[in-house]
Amino acid sequence: MKSKPGIIFAELFQVSLVTYLILLVLETLQTGFVSNFFNMDVLFFIVLVSGIVMVLPTSEKKELSQWELVDKRLGELLATINLKKVFAEKDFYFSLLISLGGGVLIYFKTQELGSISIIISLVTAVIIALLSYLILIDNK
């Protein structure tokens, strides 16, 4: 069971991330729609800080050090991968759609950089796909 601050930071991260992405899409569609009224850097800072605090390893047992806890969680991850858990086909297609959408969004935002924007968007799509895979195999 997570501690109360852990739950609060997890919820804060989720809400602020979804809000930031929605505002980013609105700003991308119409420049000045959000930036004329609100500085999105403040919300981005909240997303970063709450995300970092959320993923910091915390131990419910006080005798475990941080590195012992990381080692324990790494062992759990390897055990999960060895189970070869197969996720549903619809989850695969949804993850693929999300990663391609993220890559396209990054391409449009970095278009003026030239041909490097294609590489950046492809790397972004791969990272999103890998993170989606990690989320799907998580057994929590």
N, C-alpha and C positions, 0 to 999 in steps of 0.2 A: 504494500500500500504506500502510495506517495504521501509526502508531507503536504501540509496545507500551502506553504509557499511554492512548492513544486507544482501543485495543481493550479495555483493562481498564475504562475508564470507560463505554464502550458496554455492555459486559456487566453492569457494576454497575447501570447505569441500567435495563436491561431486567429484570433479576432483581428489583431493589427496586421497580420500578413494578408488576410483576405481583403481587408479594407484598403491596404496599400495597393494590392494588385488591381482591384476594381478602379481605384482612383488613377492608377497608372494607365489602364486601358482607356479610361475616359479622357485623360490628358493626351494620349497618343491619337485618339480619334479626332479631338478638337483641341488644338493648342490654346492654352490659356483658360480652358474650362475649369481646371482645378487650381493651377498655379497663380491665377489672379487673386484667389481668395485664401489659399492655404499653402504653406510651405511643406512640400512632401518630404523634405529631408528630415524633419522632426519625426514624422511617422516611420520613416526608414530607420532612424536611430532607435526608436522604440522596438521595431521588429528585430534589429540586430541584438540589442541588449537582452531582450526577453528570450530570444532564441539561444543565445550563448548561456544564459543562466539556466534555461530549461534543459540543455543537454549536458550540463556539468554533472559528472557522476556523484551521486549522493548515496550514502550507505545508511540503511536502517539499523544495521548493527554497528555500533560505535567502534568495535575492535578492528574492523577492516580498514586498511589504509586505502588511499585513492588508487594506487597502482595495483593492489590486490583486487580491488573491485573491478578495475579495468580488465585485469587478467581473467577474472571470473566471467565478466560479460562477454569477453572475446571467446572464451570456451563455449558459452551458451550459443553464440552466433555460429561458431564452427559446427556445433552439434545440430543446429537448425539446418545449416547448409547440407550436412551429411544425410539428413532425412530426405533430401531431394523432394521437398514439398512442391507440388505443382499447383499453381494458381489457375483460376478459371480463365477460359479463353477471352471472355468479355473484359476481364481485368487487364489482360495483355493488350488488347486493342485500345482500351481506355488510356492506359499508360503511354502507348505509342502515340495516340492522338494528342495527349497533353504535352509530350516531349516535342512533337512536331510543331504544335502551336507555340510553345515557348521559343523554339528555334526561329520560327517565322517572326515572332514579335521582336526578338533580339536582332534579327536581320534588318527589320524595318527601322529599328532605333539606331543601328550602327551603319546604315547604308552609306552615309557620306564618307566613311573611312575607306571605301573602295573594296578591292577584292578580299582584304583581310576580314571584312564583315561576314563573308560566307564561312570562313574557317571558324570565326567566333561563334556564329549561330549553330554550326554543326557540333562544335564541342559542347555548347550549351544543351543542345538536344540530347546528346549522349549522356551528359551528366544528369539531366532530368530523368532520362530513362533508367539509368543505374540507381538513382535515388528511389524511383518508383518501385524498382525491383526489390530494393532493400526493405521498403515499407511493406511490400506484399508478402515477403517471406518472414517478416517479424511475427512471432507467435504470441505477442502480448494482447 
